[in-house]
Amino acid sequence: MSKEALDKIKAFGMTNQIVTEEIQRLGERLSHDFGHLPKSIESVESVYYPQFTSAVRVEAAAMSSHYETFYCLEKTIRQLVSDTLEAAEGEDWWASTRISTNIKTEVASRMQKEIDSGVTRRSLDELDYTTFGELSVVIVSN
């Protein structure tokens, strides 16, 4: 690598460090965490974990792998359903008769509740608002 390229990389790194330190100083002055740095694991463990027993923390760690598996399974199934129905009905497959009115109503209600609660929406895709049971109904009926 040329000296010029190395100098640019160093300058980039130093500029980022300066910006990070300035944001940190501003945050300290305003007593605000801008969230520009990741939370340290030690911080999370020292602040939140003492509220829970050791047995609960061990159980949570064991359950995390199950959550990861279930999440992957659910995302994969949703994508398969979406791809299959899009191939059969086109991009606007959600509006077709392949999805029951009852499921569409429930999904619209969940989406509206999320909007009304003021939290960031999990998705713009209606299929992401179906329960696993409703997803099963969509699969069986199609």
C-alpha positions in Angstrom: 0.0 0.0 0.0 1.4 3.4 -0.9 2.4 6.0 1.7 -0.3 8.3 0.4 -3.0 5.6 0.9 -1.7 4.9 4.5 -1.8 8.6 5.3 -5.4 8.9 4.1 -6.4 5.9 6.3 -4.7 7.4 9.3 -6.3 10.7 8.7 -9.7 9.0 8.4 -9.2 7.2 11.6 -8.0 10.3 13.5 -10.9 12.3 12.2 -13.4 9.7 13.4 -11.7 9.6 16.8 -11.9 13.4 17.1 -15.6 13.4 16.1 -16.4 10.7 18.6 -14.6 12.5 21.4 -16.4 15.8 20.6 -19.8 14.0 20.6 -18.9 12.4 24.0 -17.9 15.8 25.5 -21.1 17.4 24.2 -23.1 14.5 25.7 -21.4 14.9 29.1 -22.0 18.7 29.0 -25.7 18.2 28.2 -26.1 15.1 30.3 -27.3 13.2 27.3 -26.3 9.9 25.8 -26.4 10.3 22.0 -26.0 6.5 21.5 -23.0 6.9 19.2 -21.1 4.3 21.1 -22.2 0.7 21.8 -23.2 -0.1 25.3 -20.6 -2.1 27.1 -21.6 -5.5 28.2 -20.3 -4.8 31.6 -22.6 -1.7 31.8 -25.7 -3.8 30.9 -24.7 -6.5 33.3 -24.0 -4.2 36.2 -27.1 -2.1 35.7 -29.8 -4.6 34.7 -28.7 -8.1 35.7 -28.5 -7.6 39.5 -32.3 -7.2 39.4 -32.6 -10.9 38.4 -31.5 -14.1 40.1 -28.6 -16.1 38.8 -30.9 -18.9 37.9 -33.1 -16.7 35.8 -30.0 -15.3 34.0 -28.7 -18.8 33.3 -32.1 -19.8 32.0 -32.3 -16.7 29.7 -28.9 -17.5 28.2 -30.0 -21.1 27.5 -33.3 -19.9 25.9 -31.5 -17.4 23.7 -30.4 -20.1 21.2 -34.0 -21.3 21.0 -35.2 -17.8 20.2 -32.6 -17.5 17.5 -33.7 -20.7 15.9 -37.4 -19.8 16.1 -36.7 -16.4 14.6 -34.8 -17.8 11.7 -37.5 -20.4 11.1 -40.2 -17.8 11.2 -38.4 -15.4 8.8 -37.7 -18.2 6.4 -41.3 -19.4 6.4 -42.6 -15.8 5.9 -40.2 -15.3 2.9 -41.3 -18.7 1.4 -45.0 -17.7 1.7 -44.4 -14.2 0.3 -42.4 -15.6 -2.7 -44.9 -18.3 -3.4 -48.0 -16.0 -3.3 -46.2 -13.3 -5.3 -45.4 -15.8 -8.0 -49.1 -16.9 -8.1 -50.8 -13.5 -7.7 -48.2 -10.8 -8.4 -46.8 -8.1 -6.2 -50.2 -7.2 -4.7 -50.9 -10.7 -3.5 -51.9 -9.5 0.0 -55.0 -7.8 -1.5 -56.0 -11.0 -3.2 -58.5 -13.5 -2.0 -55.7 -15.8 -0.9 -55.6 -14.1 2.5 -58.8 -14.3 4.6 -60.6 -11.1 5.5 -60.3 -12.1 9.2 -56.5 -12.2 9.0 -56.3 -9.0 7.1 -58.5 -7.3 9.7 -56.4 -8.7 12.6 -53.2 -7.6 10.9 -54.5 -4.1 10.2 -55.5 -3.8 13.9 -52.0 -4.8 15.0 -50.4 -2.4 12.6 -52.6 0.4 13.8 -51.9 -0.4 17.5 -48.2 -0.2 16.8 -48.6 3.1 15.0 -50.7 4.5 17.8 -48.3 3.4 20.5 -45.6 5.6 19.0 -42.9 2.9 18.7 -41.0 2.3 15.5 -42.9 0.0 13.3 -41.4 -3.4 13.0 -42.1 -3.6 9.3 -44.0 -2.2 6.4 -45.0 -5.7 5.3 -48.4 -7.0 6.4 -47.1 -10.6 6.5 -44.7 -9.6 9.3 -47.8 -8.8 11.5 -49.4 -12.2 11.2 -49.1 -14.6 14.1 -47.5 -18.0 13.6 -51.0 -19.5 13.7 -52.3 -17.2 11.1 -49.3 -18.0 8.9 -50.2 -21.6 9.2 -53.8 -20.8 8.0 -52.4 -19.0 5.0 -50.1 -21.9 4.2 -52.8 -24.6 4.6 -55.4 -22.6 2.6 -53.1 -22.0 -0.3 
